[in-house]
Amino acid sequence: VRQGKALYVGISNYQAEEAQAAIRILRENKTPCLLHQPRYNMFERWAEDGLFELLDREGVGCICYSPLAQGALTGRYLNGIPEGSRASKEGTTVGGRYLTEDKLVKIRALNKMAGERGQSLAQMALAWILRRPEVTSVLVGASSTAQLDSSLAALKLPPLGEDVRKEIRAALGQ
């Protein structure tokens, strides 16, 4: 920043207490922290433990990554792991992190709920994240324009009402 090679700083995956310290240190050094990038999806919700409130209070943007849980919240793995998919590759974390039998039961329930609402599971998962006023944006990955179009369609859907959010929490066991 001081050399003019960067204008701002962003941080990633800091818990609330660490983020607060980092934002303070950056501010003291006259280097604005504009963005925090947490992993956030229906299964990984640690950002709700004070981070969102901190970012809002400090005026730091929030761009969530892995909003579709590495593809688990797209419905791709409902009937097993397809050959050539991310989860089929050696050394990937998607299987152990998101595709346990317990989580697959939840994913199937969420997929059914999304279908009943006339949307895809991915669209519902993205709408669920975007319900948070502290979330500036989400990082979505797409391997085709059709996937990107489907994700963008989530922006046109009506916000998830409290009744739907309650149903989602129940499906997640929360």
N, C-alpha and C positions, 0 to 999 in steps of 0.2 A: 504494500500500500504506500509506504513512504517513498519507494522508488518509482511510483507511478505505474507499475506493471499490473496492479490490481486496484480496483476502486473500493471493494467491499469484501467482507469476510462472511462465510457461512460455516456452520458447524453441523455435525451429523451424529445422531445416536447418543447424545448426552442426556442423561437423566436430569430431572429438574434442578437438583442441587448443583450438579456439575455445570449445567448450562448457565445457571445464575452466576456462578463464579467466572465462567468464560466470558459472558457478556460484560460483566463488571471489569474484568481485566482488559478486554478489548476497548471498552469505553474509556478507561483510564489512559490507554495508549492512543486515544483519538483515532481508533480504527472501528468504524461502525460494523456491528454484526447485523446483517439484514435478514439472514435466513437460517433456519434450523431444518434439518432433513432427518426426521425420525422414520424408522420402519413402523408402519401403522396399518393394521387391517383388522378384520373381525376377530382374529385369533391373538394378535399381538397388540395389546391395548395399554402398555405401560406409559405411553404419552399422556394418558388420562390422569395419571397420578401426579398432577401438579405441573407438568410441562406445558400443556396448552394454556393454562392460566398464566404462567410465567411469561410465555411468548406474547400473549395478548397484552399483559401489563407493560412489558418492555418494548412493545412495538416491533417485534421480530416476526418476520413472515414464517410460515410453516408449509413446507412442501413434502408431503408424505410419499415414501417409496414402498414398494412391494404391497400396493393396495389390494392386489388380487392374490396375495399369498403365493407368489411364484407360480401362478396358474391354477392353484388348488380351488380358488373361488371363481373359476370360469366354467366348471362342469367337465373339463377335459378328462379328469381322472375318476369320474363317477363309476366307471365300469372297468377299472384296472389302469395300469400304466402302459400307454401306447408305446410301441417301438419307436425309437428316435426322439421321444419327448425329453424335455429337461429332466424329469424325474427318472428316466431310464438310464441316464448317463452316470458313469462311475464318479464317485466323490461328491455328488450333489447333496444338498441338505434338504431339498424339497420333500422327499419321502419321509424322513424322520421328523421333520418339523411340522408338516401339514397333512400328511397322508396316513396317519395312524388310523386304525379302525374306529377309534373313538371320534376322531375329527371327521372321518368319512361319513359317519352317521349324521353328524351335524351338517356337513356340506350337503348331504342328500335332503335333509329337512329344509335347509335354506333354499336349495334349488327348487324344491316343490313349492315353497312359499313364493319365490320369484315368479315361477310359471303361473301361479294363480293370480299374480298381480299383472301379468302380461308383459313381463320383462325377463331378461336373462339374469342368471345368477351374477355375472360380472357387473351388469348395470346396477343391480341392487347393492352389491358390495361397494361400488363407487359412490352411489347415492348415500349410502350409510356413512362413508368417510366425509363426504362433502356436506353432511348435515352440521358439522362442527363449524361454528363461525370463525374459529381460530385458524382453520385450514385454508391457506392461500391457494394451494393447488395440489394435484397429485401427479406422480410420475407413473405413467402407464407404459408398458412395453407391448409392442404388437409385432407380429411376424407377417401381417398382411394388412392391406388397407381395409378389408372387411372387419377385422378385429378393431382397428382404430375407429372406424365408423360406428361400430357397436358401442365402444367405450364412450365416444363423444355423444351418443344418443342419451346417455345417462344424464347429461346436462339439461335435456329437454323434459325430463320426467318430473312430475310433481314431487316436492320434498316428502320424505318419509314422515308420516304422522306418528304421534306418540304410540298409537295402537300398534302400528307396524314395528316400531322400534322395540316395543315390549315383546312382541312375538319373536323378533330376532333374538333378543336377549334370552328368551326362554329356550329357543332352539340351540343357542350356544351354551346353555346351562349356567347363565349368569343372573 
